[in-house]
Amino acid sequence: MNLKIAIIGSGPSAFYTAQSLLKKNIDSEIDIIEKLFCPYGLIRYGVAPDHQNTKNVSRVFERVLNNTNVEFFGGIEINESPTVDEIMEIYDAVVIASGMAKDRKLNINEESKTGYFGATQFVNWYNGHPEYQNLKPNLNTDSAIIIGNGNVAIDCARILVKTINELEDTDITKTAINSLKKSSIKNVYIIGRRGPLDAKFTTVEIREMDELSDCDSILSKGTIDKIDKKLMGDGMAKQYRILTSFNEEKPIDSIKSKTVKFKFHLSPKEFIGEEKISGLKFINNLNPDEELEVIDAGIVISAIGYQGDKLAGVISDELGKIIHKDNVIKDRLYTAGWISRGPSGVIGTNKHDGSKVANHIENNVISKNSPGRIALKSLLKLKNKRYVSKEEWIKLDQEEIKRGSKGSPRLKFTSHSEVFNFLDSI
């Protein structure tokens, strides 16, 4: 009898888990259950639209999805209806690979402030996530502040300062393009709590900031003076050599209309403005007793990390990371990816988790003649839950590609209602 396996979530960790299971040639039936209508998670909604090469890993996942033993159930959120326990009742093994999709808070006075966004919100907005299409970020401002020193901060800055021509061959949404066309932003500040040699930018990301067609990237004045010169030798990592090669002043002969300024050793203290943000006050971490530094801006984006949504019946820590031992939550229940280890690593890092979970299932799970897919369909029908099947997703995928124009790889569906209207029309 074959194993009936459910994977909750459809991002990289989910697909690497499915891939590892398929490679083992276990007689199995694998169902990938996703709360959105489409698979691929971070690849579709987290990777920047101008990084199409990074998204190519989805071709590997497509091969997994196209396997006859794999099915997709899109538009179904597993939490309270159906619950994890209900899924476990009808499957031999369940893997939670739902990721971390909420922003960590600054914990200052950001609540109810118009103009403040977490990076997850902003990134999902320009990438077409259905839950964020009503975001309406204020780009009618001279300056923007981005708090964080990782690749997501760089992505947000790059999207804000790139020309429309630089974005036309991407899969950025029409809504975002139309907003960016009207943008008044000329200055973007990327703020780091520590110094430039502590930044988490990768070489590719920081190099791109020196190749923008209408934007200069500079360091705040005195940045280099604050670096221990012994750390700036031949052994310095390439990304820091690129970053520290930036000027500390905008070149006098520059004809570029925009500027990204990297500022370090600052921590956000207080937003300025009553309901609408007009700026942000910062503590100088090298001299905390100094007067607070003020940067005027109409939009602030924090890119300081992620946390996960809690699942009913599953124990998590304060950041939503599932409590487990070596990816095992309990008998027949496993976890993989960010929800298991926190938001760390690159896309390929999830391979290790997927492989471990597949080993656990191979060595410890015995078929109990669970109904699996048949029972899931009955359960969803009972709860009046419509889902997007694998065959329907393939049609949606083809339609998105067909709708692309001017070199754009696709024009995404951005709402469940739009998706179901299309499916009902064919």
Secondary structure by P-SEA (a helix, b strand, c coil): cbbbbbbccccaaaaaaaaaaaaacccbbbbbbbccccccccccccccccccccccaaaaaaaaaacccccccccccccccccaaaaaacccbbbbcccccbbbbcccccccccccccaaaaaaaaacccccccccccccccbbbbccccaaaaaaaaaacccccccccccccaaaaaaaaaccccbbbbbbccccccccccaaaaaaaaccccbbbbcccccccccccccccccccaaaaaaaaccccccccccccbbbbbbcccccccccccccccbbbbbccccccccbbbbbccbbbbcccbbbbbcccccccccccccccccccccccccccccccccccccccaaaaaaaaaaaaaccccccccccaaaaaaaaaaabbbbbcaaaaaaaaaaaaaaccccccccccccaaaaaaaaaac
